[in-house]
């Protein structure tokens, strides 16, 4: 009995939470100002522009690391711990 009650509460909670999402596009509240236009921009960015990450935020990789690999040269500063340079 208790398991059925818990399962029923869980089902009702998940149903209520699934109905919370809005399906309409967002609009500014009446009487509120829109955000300021960025310095140097001719127009204010639209929502689609703001959703795309910039190149600096998400750079593309243009090299294949494994095809560019090569054997490491001798490193005079690669010393074991507590070793004194001569």
C-alpha positions in Angstrom: 0.0 0.0 0.0 2.8 2.4 1.0 4.7 1.6 -2.2 1.6 2.4 -4.4 1.1 5.7 -2.6 4.7 6.7 -3.1 4.6 5.7 -6.7 1.4 7.7 -7.2 2.9 10.8 -5.5 6.0 10.4 -7.7 3.9 10.1 -10.9 1.8 13.2 -9.9 4.9 15.2 -9.2 6.6 14.3 -12.4 3.4 15.1 -14.3 3.2 18.5 -12.6 6.8 19.3 -13.3 6.6 18.3 -17.0 3.8 20.8 -17.5 5.8 23.7 -16.2 7.7 24.5 -19.4 6.5 27.5 -21.4 6.0 27.1 -25.2 5.8 30.8 -26.2 8.7 33.0 -27.1 9.9 35.4 -24.5 9.0 39.0 -24.7 10.1 42.0 -22.6 7.9 43.0 -19.8 5.8 46.1 -20.5 7.5 49.2 -19.2 10.9 47.6 -18.9 13.8 48.9 -21.0 15.7 46.5 -23.2 19.4 45.9 -22.5 21.8 48.6 -23.8 23.4 48.2 -27.2 27.0 47.0 -26.9 29.7 49.6 -27.5 30.8 49.5 -31.1 27.8 47.6 -32.4 25.4 49.2 -34.9 22.3 47.4 -33.6 21.3 45.5 -30.5 21.9 41.7 -30.8 18.9 39.5 -31.2 18.3 36.4 -29.1 19.6 34.0 -31.8 22.9 35.9 -31.9 23.3 35.7 -28.1 22.7 32.0 -28.1 25.7 31.2 -30.4 29.0 31.0 -28.5 31.8 33.3 -29.9 34.9 31.9 -31.5 36.8 32.8 -28.3 34.4 31.0 -26.1 34.4 27.8 -28.2 37.4 27.7 -30.6 37.5 25.1 -33.3 40.3 22.6 -33.4 42.1 22.6 -36.7 45.0 20.2 -36.1 45.2 16.5 -35.7 47.5 16.0 -32.7 48.5 12.4 -33.5 49.7 13.1 -37.1 51.8 16.0 -35.9 53.6 14.1 -33.1 57.4 13.8 -33.0 60.0 12.5 -30.6 60.9 14.8 -27.8 64.4 16.3 -27.7 66.8 16.3 -24.8 65.6 18.6 -22.0 68.5 19.8 -19.8 66.0 21.0 -17.1 64.2 17.6 -16.8 66.0 16.6 -13.6 65.1 13.9 -11.1 63.9 15.2 -7.7 66.6 16.6 -5.4 69.2 16.5 -8.1 71.7 19.4 -8.2 72.7 20.8 -11.6 76.4 20.6 -12.4 
